[in-house]
């Protein structure tokens, strides 16, 4: 049996990974903007200027955006589990599995962006997310 705070480890790890992706995004984007001499224009249509950057530079920003989307469900369900006191080892394993698959998804998207592989990883990341949700629902509603 793990402690409820052990469930916070995967949450903190995914937030930390999101910050790594944020740093990577700007560490590649800013030099590209400078080298391409892009003049930032606030009146330009949303995304138009960044679309002029090489695809390999944009992939990091795309992934950072993805880390701000679906993982919000992960954060909510893991915090719910920790609050409810569901510190079952299986929930901890599922939480770490989710984080691991999302990190691999990030690396694939940021480095090679093979869509078929990304989709498979995204699909796989939902399996532990469903398990976590089931664990919380089962405890909450007793099934």
Order of alpha helices (4+ residues) and beta strands (2+ residues): alpha-alpha-alpha-alpha-alpha
